[in-house]
Amino acid sequence: MRVKTAVLGLLLCALLPQAVLAADAGSFLRIGVGARALGMGGAFVALADDPTAIYWNPAGLASLESGELVSMYTNQFGLGAHFSFLAFSQPWGEKKGWAVGIVNLSLGQIPITALDEHGRPIVVGYTGSSETALLLAYAQILFRSSLGITIKGIRQALADESSLGFGIDFGAKIPLFENLSLGAILRTGFVNWSTGEKAVFPAQAILGMAYCLFPKFIVTFDVGLQTGRRMEVHAGAECWLIPQLALRMGLDRGKFTAGAGVVIRQFKLDYALMFHDLGLSHRVSFGMRL
């Protein structure tokens, strides 16, 4: 039998959201976390005022007022691509904050195919893949502005190969006026594979704006630049109808998003609805103040 094996997980990855459509390194770290931010079109760099700041902009950790835990899980489009996020943040005095978190994307039971003597594909086995990043972040307020850094330890595994790597994010939040703030983040990283190859993550820079039109109504806008890609635009809005209920909407690279949030005492439940070429996807995240 003439065998030409191909791991179909690479094909499955092509069916994930736009953030992972490209086969570039570290794409799982650009899927986005937190149903609140995703419901606002992923325009969260200048807002970043909850534990998901460890992902969107670590500078936001400097102004958090209490410890908080946030988690999110989704099965991407029901295709068996399991994406999860967990983070804990904690203030450190009045002008500092820190957080730890984990991001994971795993694919199980990926068929390995071969061509038989007649050129027909057959399944000869199964494998899996996993991509994980451990995050550690610190932020501090300096001269009214906030600066933050997130350090990432990264491990990837595909079939019999694996990689280890490192990533780093630099973030800043600058309050211009009472109701207007700017945010910025720069991301980079790399992994070294067991095959001897080194994969460098495309550098990414995002500039953002958050403006409070009136109490409890916020609009956000982000512009992202990444090596080898076109400029990305994100926009969002959040309106708190009552202290316990928020509605959200946004545009994520031209795709409509919507969401809602409920707060009951120290607990938070957020939901996001996202439109993609493959259909609708849903995100639910849970938060708890400690």
C-alpha positions in Angstrom: 0.0 0.0 0.0 1.3 3.4 -1.0 1.0 5.6 2.1 0.9 9.4 2.2 -0.2 10.4 5.7 -1.7 13.8 6.5 -2.9 15.0 9.8 -6.4 16.3 9.2 -6.2 18.5 12.3 -4.6 21.1 10.1 -7.7 21.1 8.0 -9.9 21.3 11.1 -8.0 24.3 12.3 -9.0 26.0 9.0 -12.6 25.8 10.2 -12.0 27.8 13.4 -12.9 31.5 13.7 -11.1 34.1 11.7 -8.5 34.5 14.5 -7.1 31.1 13.6 -7.7 30.9 9.9 -4.1 31.5 9.1 -1.6 28.8 9.8 0.8 31.2 11.4 2.4 30.5 14.8 0.6 31.3 18.0 -2.8 31.8 16.3 -4.6 30.2 19.2 -3.6 33.2 21.3 -5.6 35.5 19.1 -9.0 33.8 19.4 -10.1 36.2 22.1 -11.2 35.6 25.7 -14.1 36.7 27.9 -17.7 36.9 26.7 -17.9 40.5 27.8 -15.1 41.7 25.5 -16.1 39.4 22.6 -19.7 40.7 22.8 -18.2 44.2 22.2 -16.5 43.1 19.0 -13.2 42.4 20.7 -12.6 46.2 21.2 -11.3 46.0 24.7 -7.7 47.3 24.8 -8.5 50.7 26.2 -11.2 49.4 28.6 -9.6 46.2 30.0 -11.1 46.6 33.5 -11.5 42.9 34.6 -9.2 39.9 34.9 -9.3 39.4 31.1 -6.9 42.3 31.0 -4.2 39.7 31.3 -5.0 38.9 27.7 -6.4 42.2 26.2 -4.1 44.7 28.0 -2.2 44.0 31.2 -2.1 47.7 32.1 -5.7 47.5 33.1 -4.8 45.3 36.1 -3.4 48.3 37.9 -6.8 49.8 38.6 -8.8 46.8 39.7 -10.4 47.2 43.1 -10.8 43.5 44.2 -9.7 40.0 43.5 -11.6 38.3 40.8 -11.8 35.0 39.0 -13.0 34.6 35.3 -13.4 31.5 33.3 -14.6 30.7 29.7 -15.1 27.5 27.7 -16.4 26.8 24.2 -16.5 23.9 21.7 -15.7 25.8 18.5 -18.7 25.3 16.2 -19.2 21.9 17.7 -16.2 20.6 15.8 -14.4 19.2 18.8 -12.0 22.1 19.1 -12.1 22.8 22.8 -11.0 26.3 23.8 -10.8 27.4 27.5 -9.6 30.3 29.5 -9.1 30.8 33.2 -7.6 33.8 35.0 -7.3 35.3 38.5 -6.5 38.9 39.2 -5.6 40.7 42.5 -4.9 44.3 43.4 -1.5 44.9 45.0 -1.9 48.1 47.0 -3.5 51.1 45.5 -1.6 51.5 42.3 -0.5 47.9 41.3 -2.1 44.7 40.3 -1.2 41.2 39.1 -2.9 38.2 37.5 -2.3 34.6 36.5 -4.1 32.7 33.8 -4.1 29.9 31.3 -5.3 29.6 27.7 -5.8 26.2 26.0 -7.0 24.9 22.6 -7.2 21.2 22.1 -8.3 18.9 19.3 -9.0 15.3 20.1 -9.5 12.3 17.8 -8.0 13.8 14.7 -8.0 11.1 12.0 -4.8 10.3 10.2 -5.4 9.3 6.6 -3.5 7.3 4.0 -4.0 6.5 0.4 -4.5 2.8 -0.4 -3.2 1.2 -3.6 -6.2 2.6 -5.5 -5.5 6.1 -4.4 -8.5 6.2 -2.0 -8.2 7.8 1.4 -8.5 5.6 4.4 -8.2 6.2 8.1 -5.2 4.5 9.6 -5.3 6.0 13.1 -6.1 8.9 15.3 -4.0 11.6 17.0 -4.6 14.9 18.8 -3.2 18.4 19.3 -3.0 20.8 22.1 -1.8 24.4 22.5 -1.4 25.9 26.0 -0.1 29.2 27.3 0.5 30.0 31.0 0.2 33.7 31.7 1.7 35.9 34.4 1.0 39.6 34.4 1.9 42.7 36.4 0.8 46.4 36.1 1.5 49.7 37.9 0.2 53.2 37.7 2.8 55.8 36.9 2.0 59.5 36.5 -1.7 58.8 36.1 -1.0 56.3 33.2 -0.9 52.5 33.6 1.8 50.2 32.3 1.6 46.4 32.3 3.4 43.3 31.1 2.2 39.8 30.4 4.7 36.9 30.2 3.6 33.7 28.5 5.1 30.2 28.7 3.8 28.3 25.6 3.6 24.6 24.8 2.2 23.0 21.7 1.9 19.4 20.7 0.8 17.9 17.4 0.9 14.1 16.9 4.4 13.1 17.9 6.0 16.5 17.8 5.9 19.3 20.4 7.3 22.7 21.0 8.2 25.1 23.9 8.2 28.8 23.6 7.9 32.2 25.2 5.7 35.3 24.5 5.5 38.8 25.9 2.9 41.6 25.8 3.6 45.2 26.7 0.5 47.3 27.5 -0.4 50.9 28.4 -3.6 52.8 29.4 -3.6 56.6 29.3 -6.5 58.7 30.6 -6.8 61.7 28.4 -9.9 63.3 29.9 -12.4 62.3 32.5 -14.5 60.2 30.1 -11.8 59.3 27.5 -8.9 56.8 27.7 -6.5 55.3 25.2 -4.9 51.9 25.3 -2.1 50.2 23.4 -0.6 46.7 23.4 2.4 45.1 21.6 2.6 41.3 21.4 5.4 39.0 20.2 6.7 35.5 20.9 8.2 32.3 19.5 8.3 28.5 19.9 11.0 26.0 19.2 9.7 22.6 17.8 11.2 19.2 18.5 11.9 19.0 14.8 14.5 21.7 15.2 12.4 24.4 13.6 11.8 27.8 15.3 8.4 29.5 14.7 8.3 33.3 15.4 4.9 34.8 16.1 3.9 37.6 13.9 4.3 40.9 15.8 1.0 42.5 16.7 0.2 46.0 17.8 -3.3 47.3 18.8 -4.3 50.9 19.6 -7.6 51.4 21.3 -10.0 54.1 22.6 -12.8 53.9 25.2 -15.2 56.8 25.7 -18.0 57.1 28.2 -20.8 58.9 26.4 -22.9 59.2 29.6 -22.9 57.2 32.9 -23.1 53.5 32.2 -22.8 53.8 28.4 -19.3 53.1 26.9 -18.2 52.9 23.3 -14.8 51.3 22.3 -12.7 51.3 19.2 -9.6 49.3 18.4 -7.3 49.2 15.4 -4.9 46.3 15.1 -1.8 45.8 12.9 0.0 42.5 12.5 2.9 41.4 10.4 1.7 40.0 7.1 -1.9 40.9 7.6 -4.3 43.7 6.8 -5.3 46.2 9.4 -8.1 45.0 11.7 -10.9 47.2 13.1 -13.0 46.4 16.1 -15.8 48.5 17.7 -18.1 47.9 20.5 -20.6 49.4 23.0 -21.8 48.5 26.4 -24.9 49.9 28.2 -25.9 49.1 31.8 -29.7 49.3 31.9 -29.7 48.7 35.6 -26.7 47.9 37.9 -27.4 44.2 37.4 -27.9 44.0 33.6 -25.8 45.1 30.7 -26.4 44.9 26.9 -23.6 44.9 24.4 -23.0 45.0 20.7 -20.0 45.4 18.3 -18.2 44.7 15.1 -15.4 42.2 15.0 -13.5 42.8 11.6 -16.8 43.5 10.0 -18.8 40.7 11.7 -21.6 41.6 14.0 -21.4 40.7 17.7 -23.9 41.0 20.5 -24.0 40.1 24.2 -25.4 40.6 27.6 -24.1 40.5 31.2 -25.8 39.8 34.5 -24.4 40.7 38.0 -25.8 39.0 41.1 -23.9 40.0 44.2 -20.3 39.0 43.7 -21.1 36.7 40.7 -21.0 37.7 37.0 -22.4 35.8 34.0 -21.6 37.1 30.5 -22.8 35.9 27.1 -21.7 36.8 23.6 -23.1 35.9 20.2 -20.7 36.1 17.3 -21.3 35.8 13.5 -18.8 34.0 11.3 -18.7 32.6 7.8 -19.4 29.2 9.2 -22.4 30.4 11.2 -23.1 31.6 14.7 -20.9 30.9 17.7 -21.6 31.4 21.3 -19.4 32.4 24.3 -20.3 32.2 27.9 -18.0 33.3 30.7 -18.4 33.2 34.5 -16.8 35.6 37.0 -16.6 35.9 40.7 -15.3 38.6 42.9 -13.4 37.3 45.9 
